[in-house]
């Protein structure tokens, strides 16, 4: 009886990994003062808007937010975060609690997949499933997004859980498991629309396998899984299909603006394979992946087919899209981790006993080294030392060995807030009508702030977020109305704003938007129409964030 109650070592190790990585992430978030960058700020703001209607039991407002208001991304992560806000309040830290939940799902799902795909008679102290789970959550491109509210981390978790349920469904003889897979797939589509890219080939493989059996029960269960997935996803995609199409169109335009390599060219085709081995897992763990891939092809080819399809599905799908981003294919990393540890497995106990003593000693040593380097990779992603970075340059590609590599987002905690909270507070102080809204006094119209500066940590999205988080009452309305003045098409809206937020130092900036130049000239040539009311230093050469009041505004 006592033996049954004793926790399994695998579970204890996974719990220890979860606690260590969660503690690091919470500490990082508490110490870092930079505002969340563009997408994370947008996602936390969307969660806040759901939270606001739920907190006030405003069901009409919730209906409008969910079904009517324009949203380019599905709502599941936003809704989960809104529920967290209901319990804990809204903050930058509680805005990433969904990532910590996803971390737990990832660890458990990867270990579960390993046990289903590779059943063995005896497992070593550090089992392949635990090592694969550790690798997957410690790769460079799963370590740093853990502290940011991108959708890619929860997406990775739901892709992995759905894959586990697909493997568990097997030949779809069990209706309950089939329906759970369908529900999970539907929730995956409600996490991010790119969910389907990762399970496309594994699902097709499962469908073909079931149809080849020609068993009525299995085909019916498969159909029920499809119906469940479509029913769950249709709740949101029905009213928002146009929004989803629009975001793909915007991404296509981004490919042109960013001078992406033409589709089907070598650089376009190789982008995500190179990203996997270099940016995402980096060279030391890429070598481990290649070792595991070779071993799996030689010894575990049949057991690994679904993992190959998972990996290929994500890489091929995104390679066929013009706009490339290393972040998009993060959900293939659990498959890479599971393949990476194939060398640690033996199919039968007798086979393990026949291996010579040197090999038996070498495997645990290599496993220990892999686990140690995984932890080094994680902490280098969240707490990198300044100036530390190792990479190898070749004629076509740069190969990351031990380096930061994603637009500077994979940084250690930084002390500079880029003047975002100071800007919001200044605008509150300058406008008694804002405070009146929270004091029950008659208030005027919303104060419109046109945000022209569009840098990673000071941009319209960050101002929009903190105009919510700084509301003095629980689940209060946004303090400011933010106008995104980031493209030339917004020129006609500049002078309709009551305030403008711009930056100085454009002559020394490495990149400047055309609209920034236009607004700079407009302010310089019309000093009577624009009054400088506040400025805050930002960590750029001879630059400040400056707030102007527009005299010609309504």
Buried (B, 14 or more C-beta within 10 A) or exposed (E): EEEEEEEEEBEEBBEEBBEEBBEBBBBBBEEBBBBBBBBBBBBBBBBBBBBBBBBBEBEEBBEEBBEEBEBBBBBBBBBBBBBBBBEEBBBBBBBBBBBBBBBBBBBBBBBBBBBBBBEBEEBBEBBBBBBBBBBBBBBBBBBBBBBBBBBBBBBBBBBBBBBBBBBBBBBBBBBEBBBBBBBBBBBBBBBBBBBBBBBBBBBEBBBEBBEEEEBEEBBEBBBBBBEBBBEBBEBBBEBBEEBBEEEEEEBEEBBEEEEBBEEEEEEBBBBBEBBBBBBBBBBBBBEBBEBBBEBBEEBBEEBBBBBBBBBBBBBBBBBEBBBBBBBBBBBBBBBBBBBBBBBBBBBEEEEBEEEEEEEBEEBEEBBEEBBEBBBEBBBBBBBBEEEEBEBEEEEEBEBBEBBBBBEEBBBBBBEEBBBBBBBBBBBBEBBEBBBEBBEEEEBEEBBBBBBBBBBBBBBBBBBBBBBBBBBEEEBBBBBBBBBBBBEEEBBEEBBEBBBBBBBBEBEEBEEBBEBBEBBBEBBEEEEEBBEEEBBBEBEBEEBBBBBBBBEEBE
